[in-house]
Amino acid sequence: MTEERFAARRRNVLFRRWQRTLAILAGVVILGALAWLVWFSSYFAVRTVAVDGETTLKASQILTAADVRAGQPLARVDTVAIEARVASMGRIEDVSVSRSWPHTIRIEVLERKPIAYATIDGEIRAVDRFGIDFRTYSSPPKSLLEVRVNVLDARQRQQTLAAVAAVVNLIDTKDRDLRKQVRYVSASSRDSIVLALTKGRTVTWGSGGNLTRKLTVLKSLLGIRARVYDVSAPDQPTTRR
């Protein structure tokens, strides 16, 4: 190989190295610029907060609880913290917060739905399917079943409400005919649920277990004239006049 060809080859090698180096540097600069644009500049900043799914709450109430700062880069918004703030609202059952590029935070909520009401600490409170009391009524709502839970301890009361709510929700969704016959549901513990029916009849339901089985057995028992129906042990139901 001649000296001229060797020098030309060396120049080509150096040129390719410089090309690769420049390409890497250009890539780093571009990535850095994109990172700055997304994470630190106002180009992709929050301009709009959209709320979907609200029914009894106003969007403004949810926005106040969410406390999203306008002008903050969208990528740096703490969506988990926003979810936690909105979820702390009593009427919210579930919430999801997402980014909608380039400028929007979207908050989707699911509000709790009342299936019964209970008088708690002197207030008439709505109760959802999980036994959570979440809002106050000025008077008993005629469309909801009354739940009478005679438990003083807050933790035990919540457990009892959850068990009772499961029974009420089952009757509401699976047996509307029975629902029309229930005057109220009472319980002194989560294992002592009683349905007060029309015509002075009562159903000893017992615990919140074996819900579907108990409902099936009760349907058959109600064909018998009695004052007390006991399905607390659904495989050995009883009636009493």
N, C-alpha and C positions, 0 to 999 in steps of 0.2 A: 504494500500500500504506500503510495507516494505521500510526501509531507503535505501537499495541498489537499488530497482527498481526506487525510486524517484530520486536518484542521476543519474541513467542511463538515465532516461527521461529528466532530466535537461541538461545532456551533449548533448543529441540528439538535444534539442531545441537550445542550444548555437551553436552546429555545423551547423545547418541549417541557423541560423542567420549569421554566419561567411561565409557560402557559398553564401548567397544572397549578403552580403556586398562585398565579393571578386568579385562576378559576376558583380555587379554595377561598382566597381572600374575598373575591366577589360574593361567593356564597355566604361567607360569614357576615359580610356587610348587609346583604339582603335579608338574611335571617334576623340579624340584629335590628334592622329597620322594621321588619314585620313585627318582631316582639315588642319593640317600642310602640309601634302603631297600635297594636292590640292591647297591650298591658298598661301603657302609661299615657298615651295621648288621649285627646278628647274626640278623636275621629270616630271611635266606636263607643262613645259614652252613652249612658242611660238618658234617654229623653222621654220615654213613655213607660208607664207601668199599667198593664192590662189585667183586669180581674174578670174571671169567668166562674159561673156556677153558683153565685150568691142568690138566695131566695128571700129570706127574712131580713138578712143584714143588708146594709147599703155598701156599695163599693167604696165609698169614702171612709167607712169605718174600718174596712179591711186594709185600705191603703195606709190609714193612720197607724194601725197595728204593725203593718209590714215595715214601715219606716225605711223606705228605699231612697237613698240619696241620689238626686238627679245630678248628672255630670260626672258620675263615677264611671271609670272604664268598665264596660260590660263584663269583661273577662275576670275582673277582680271582685265582682259582687259576690258576697257570701250567701248563696242560695239556701244553704242549710240553716243559717241563722234566721233568715227571713221566714222559712217554714216553721221554725220553732216559735217565733213571735206570733205568727198568725194562728198556729195550732193552740196557743195559750188562750185564745178566745173561746169562751164557753160553748158557743153554738157550732164550732167547727169540729167536724168528725175527722176529716182528712184534708190535707193540702199538699199541693205539688207546685214547686217554683222552678221555672226554666228560663233560659236565655233565648230570645228570638232576635237573631242578628238582623240588622246591625245596631239597633238602638232600644230594644224593648225587653223588659222583664215581664214575664207572664205568670200570673198567680191563678191557679185553678183550685177551687175549694169545693168541698162536699159538706153541706150543713147537716147537722143532726136532725133527724125527724122524730117528732114525739109519737109514742105509741100508747102512752098512759100519762097520768098525772098523780102526784103525791103531795101531801102537805108535810113540808119539812121545815122545822124551826119556825112554824107559824106562817110560812109562805106556800102558795100553791105553785108547785114546780113541775115543769115538763120532764118526762123521763123517756130516754131513747131506748133502742133495742139492746143496748149494752148495760142498761140500768144507770146511766149517767143522767143526773138532773142538771139541766143546762139553761133554763130560762124561767122567768116568773110570769104567772098569769094573774090578772086582777080578779078573775072569778073562774070557777071550775069550767073547763071546756066540755061542752056536751058531746062532742064527737069522740072523746077519749075515755078509756076505762079508768076508774079510780083504783089506785093502789094504796093499801093501808099497811104500812110497815112499822111495827111497834118495836123498834130497836134503838137504844140510846147511843151505844158505841158507834162512832163514825165508820170505822173499818168494817164492823159486822153489818152495819146498816147498808153499806155499799155492796157487800157480798150478797145480802138478802135481796136488795133491789135488782142486782144482776140476775139472780135466779128467777125472781118473779117476772122480770122483763122478758126472759127467754120463754116463759110459759105464755105470757100475753102475746108475744110476737108469733108464736106457733099457732095460737088460736086465731089471731088476726089473719094469718096467711093461709091456714089450712082448713079452718072450719068456721065459716061466717055464720052458719046457723047457731052454733054453740056461742059464738061471740054475742049474738043478740040476746042470749039468755043469761049472760054473765052481768051481774049488777056491779060487783067490785071484786078485787082480789086482795086478800090479806095474808100477812105472814109475820110471825114473831122471830123467825130465823130462816135461813136459806133452806132448811129441811122441813119446814112446817107450813107450806103454802096451801091456802084454802080458797076455793072459788065459791063466792056467794051467788047463787042463781036466783032466777025469778021463782015465784010461788013458794018461797021459804025453803028452797032446797040448797044444800051445800055439797061441795065436792072436796074431800080430803085428798089433796094432790101429793103432798109430801115434799120431797126434794125436787131439784131441777133436773134430775137424771131420768133416763128412759122416756124422754118427752114424747116421741112419736108413738111408742108402745102404749103409754098411758092414754094418749088421745084416742087411739084406736079402740082400746078397751072401754073408755068412757062413752064413746058413741054407742056401743052395744048396751052398756048399763043403763043409759038414759031411757031405754025402751021399757024399763021396769019402773013401776010406780014406787017411789021411795022418797024419803026426806034427806037421807045422807048416802052419798056414793063415795066409796073409798078405793082409789086407784094408786095409793102410795106404794103398794106392792102389786104391780100390774098383773103378775101371774096368779095372784090370789085375791082378786077384787071382791069387795063385799058391798052390800046395801043394807040400809036400816030404815025402817018406817018410823 
